[in-house]
Amino acid sequence: MSSESQATSQDVVIKISNVWKIFGNNSQEAMQAIQERGITKAQVLSEFNAVVGVADVSLSVNRGEIFCVMGLSGSGKSTLVRHFNRLLEPTSGTIEIHDTDVMALKPTQLQQFRNQKIGMVFQNFALLPHRSVLDNVAMPLEIRQISKNERMRHAAAILEIVELGAWGSKFAHELSGGMQQRVGLARALAANPDVLLMDEPFSALDPLIRRQLQDEFIRLSAMMKKTTVFITHDLDEAVRVGNRIAIMHDGRVVQIGTAEDIVMHPADDYVADFVAGISRLKIVRAHAIMQPIDEYLANHPPLADDVPRVDESEMLSIVIDLAIKHESAILVESDGTDVGVITRKDILRTVIEGADVS
């Protein structure tokens, strides 16, 4: 997925600008003080007995991408995502989805917008116990007053997609946790929304089931091409699922980028500490660690014709395997053109996360 700076206006589905959320009876006075005096979060609490939940967040989400918002508990990630469909009203800022000014929608328009444009999957499955699985999935279509036969046909088709076609007549208590979460996902998909909002959807599940559902979601996302905002506190999950990641801390977004961008170029010490434990082997690609070929050849003799070669998108793990098997440097190609060189020293620097090996 292209970086945010490369995205065109046609690519952008969600755009939020300078969004603040301040909780408390004096939120507007606190907002004014922030704008006029630049007071801190601690000063807001002290002076106005108000809490800053989201602080001046701006970001955009591109068409068809899985955009992960992650951070530790209390970072503001779940508060932020609830602004996209105005489950929470921002204290200040703008929110646009498909060029619709969400803040300008009146109650009836907002209800219709939520029902037709946005699907949401929560950590708790929120299935209605008195309804069958099929009825739960069909519920968004019932709200739209679609005929019973049509909504049941469509709900059954969605259940087949999430591989629960044989379970339509069952009730929620008859399903495992992982199956219930699939039903929740199917219900969100049934209305064919443009945007999916997923708030820690797999965090309550056992690790094995969680990984299986991550795989299932990645498959569904590729097949249905939904634009998704995925909230998680788990960096491994964000790396595995997301095209891009926004890291939040203390209500602010401190860095946005691909997993590779964030791991290789953390914006500050907080992000560096956050990603310190993540394995680079299946995140970092050849282009991120190579020396430009002109720079290399200016200081070294030409490479032999039989040196190993990799594409610029090859994973670090494959590059390491080649370096073990070959004494020489490794040539990096892009569309058949030699663009870079990777030496064993380059690999060592990457593996030990920037330590000085010169």
N, C-alpha and C positions, 0 to 999 in steps of 0.2 A: 504494500500500500504506500502511496506517495506520502511524503511528509506534509505537515500542515502548511508550510510555506509554499509548497508546490500545487496545492489543491486549487482548482478554479472555482468560481462562484457556482458553476453548474454541478460540481462535485459535492458541495456542502449541503447537507440535509439539516443539521442542527448547528445553530450559532448562538452562543450566549455571550453577553458582553457586560463586564463590570458588575456582576451579580453579587449582592450582599444580602445576607440574612442575619438579622439581629433579633433575638428573642427577648421579649420583655415589654412591659407597658410603656416604656420610654424609648422605644426603638427609633422613632423618627428623630427625637432630640439627640440620641446617641449618634445616629447617622450624620446629622448636621455637624456635630462636634468632630467626627472623624474627617469629614470633608473640609471643615474650616481650620481645625487645629491639628489634625493628624494624630489624634490620641491613639494609644495602643489598646489591644484587647483587654489587658488588665485594667487600664484606666476606664474603659467602657463599663466594666463590671463594678469598679469602685465608685464611679461618679453617677452612673445611671441604673445600677442594679440590672444590667442587661448583658446578655451573652452573645458574642459574635460566633455564629455557626458557620457561615460562609463569608469569606473576605475577598471581595474584588476579583472574582473568578471570570476569566474570559477563555473560551475554547470553541473549537468547531469540530464537528464529526462528519466525516465524508460518507458519501453514498456507498452502502454495502459493507462498510468496515465494522469490525468489532473493536470498540473503543473502551478500554478498561480504565476505570477510575479506582485507584487503590490507595490505601493508607491504613494506619493503625486505628484502633477504636478511638472515636472522638475526633478524628481528623476532619470530619465534615463531608465525607463521601456520600453517605446515605441521605444526609440533608440536602446535598447538592442535587442528587438525581430526582428528588421529589419536587424540584422546581420545574423540571422539564415539562411536566403535565399539570403543574400548578396544584399539586396536592399540598404544597406549601407556597405561600405568596412571598416573593422576594421583597426585602425592604427597599432595594434599589437595583436598577439594572434592566437589561432587555433580554428577551428570549424569543428566538425565531426558529420555527420548524417548517421546512418547505416554504420559506418566505412568508409564512403566517406569523404575525405578531401575536404570540400566545397571550401576552399581557393585555391585549386589547379585546380579547374574546369575552362576551357576556355569558352569564351562567348557562343558558341553553346552548349557545354556540360551543362553549367549553366542554359541556357534556357530550355533545355530538363529536367534537374533535377527539376527545379521549377514546370514544367508542370506535371511531373509524380509523384514526391515524396512529394510535399508540397502544401497544400491548405491554403489560407489566407482569413480571414474575418475581414473587417475593421469596424470602428465605423460608417462611412458613407456607405450606402448600395452599392454604385457604380454600380447600375444596369443601363444597356443601355436602354434609354427611347424608342428607335425606335424598340426594340426587344420585343417579347412577353416573358412572364414568362418562358415558355418552352424553347425558344431560348436562354434566358439568362443562364439558368441552363445547357444547352447543349454546351455552348461556349467553355469550356475547351476541350471537346471531338472533337469539330470542329477544334481546333488548332492542335489536334493530327491527323487530317485528317481521322477520323473515318467516315464511311458512314452515310448519313443523317438518314436513317431508324434506324440504330443501335443507333446512339446518341440520337435520339428523344425517342426511346423505353427506353433507360437507363435513360434519364432525367425525363421521365414520372414516372418511378419507384421511383426515388429519391424524386420527388414531393409528391408521395403517402406516403413515409416514414416521411416527415415533415408535413404531413396532409394538403397539398395544391393541391391535385390531380385535383380538379375541377377548378383550377385557371390557368391552363397552357396557355390558349388562351388570358388571360388578359395582360394588360400592367402595368408597375410599378406604374404609377400615379393612377391606379384604386385600389391599395392595400393600406392597413394601414401600418404604420411604422413597427409594429411587423411582419406583413406578408412579407413586403419587406426584413426584416432581415432574415426571414426564407428562402426566395429565395436566399439571399446571402450565407447562410449556405449550402443550397442544391447545389448551384453552386460549392462551395468548395469541397463538398462531391462527386460530380458527377465524378470527375477524379479519385476517389478512392485513395487519397494520403495516404502515410504512416504517415504523420505528418500534424496536423492542427495548424496554428498560428492565434490566435484570439486577435485582438487589441481593447480592450474595446468595444466589439460587441454590448452590450446592453445598454450602458450608455446614449444614446440619447433617450431612450424610457421611457414612463411613468412607475412609480413603479409597478403597477399591471401587465402590459404587460411584464415588465422586469422580474418579478418573474416567470411568466408563461413560458417565453423563457428559463430562467435558468432551470426550471423543464424539458422542452423539450430537452434542450441540455444534461442534465444529463442522460435522457432516451436514447437519441441517442448515447451518448458516451459509455454507458454500452452495447448497442446493437451492435455497429459497432467497438468497441474496438480501437478507434483511439488514438494515442499519441498526446496530445494537450498541447500547451503552451498558457495560457490564461492570457492576460494583463488586469488589473483592478486597479482603485484607491479606490475601495470600499471594505473594510475589510469584511463586511457582505457577499458580493458576493464571495469573495475569500474563506471564511470559508464554504460557502454553496456548492460551485462548486468544489473546489480543493482537490485533494488527498494530495498534499504538496504545501507549499507556500514559495516563496522567497520574502523577504521584502528588497526594495531598498531605499537608502538614499544618495543623493548627488553623484549619479553615481555608488555607490558601493552596493553589496549585503551584508547586515548586518546580516541576519539570514535566514536559510532554515530549514523547518521542517513541521510537520503536524500542523493543527490549534491548537490542544491540546498542542503540544510541545511549540509552540510560546506563547500561552496564559499562560501556567503554568511556563515556563522557558524562559522569554525574555532575549535576549543576552545583551542588554544594556538599558539605560534609554530611548533612542529614541523608541525602540520597546515596552518597557513597557508603555510609554505614548500612543503609537499607538493603543495598544490593550486594554487600560484601560476601554474603554466603551463597550467592547463586552461582551455579556452575556455568562457565562460559562455553563449554564444549559444543552445545547444541543451540547457542544463541549467536555467538560471534562468527562472522563470515570472513572469507579471505580478503575481501576489499577493505575491511576495517583495519587489518594489521599489515598490509603490504606497504613496501616502499614504492613510490612511483618509479617506473623503469628508467627514466632519464636520470633521476637522482642516483639510483643504484649504479648505473653504468658510468657515471661521472667519477666514481671512486673505486670501481672494480673492473676487472677484465671481462670481456664478453662471455656469456654463458654458452656451454656446449649445446649442440642441437638436440641431444638426447636427455636433457634435464626433464624432470617431471613437471607436469602442467596441471593447473586446476582452473575452473571457472571462478570468476570473482564472487559468485554466490555460494561457493562451497563452504560447508561448515568447518569450524576449527578442528573438530575431531578427525575429519578426513585429512586435513592438512598435516596434523600431527602424525598420522599413520604414514603419510608419504615421507615426512622428515625422518622417521625411524628407519625407513627402508632405503633412503638415499642420502648420501653425504652432501650432495650439492644443494644450492638454493632451489626454490620452487618458483616457476614462472606462473603469473596470474594472467588469465585471458578474459577479455570482454568482447563478445561477438567475433571471436576469431582473431582479435588483435591483442598483442602483448601489452599489458598496461602496468604491470607491477611485478615485484619480486618479494618473496618471503624467505627470510633466513631463519636458522634455528634460534638466533638471538631474538628475532621478532616474536617468535612463538613463545619463548621463555618469558619475555616481558609481559605478554598477554596472560599467560597461565598464572604467573605469580602477581598479577594485578598491579603492574606498574613499578615493581621494585627495580632498583638500579642494578643491572647486570653488566654494565660496560666495564 
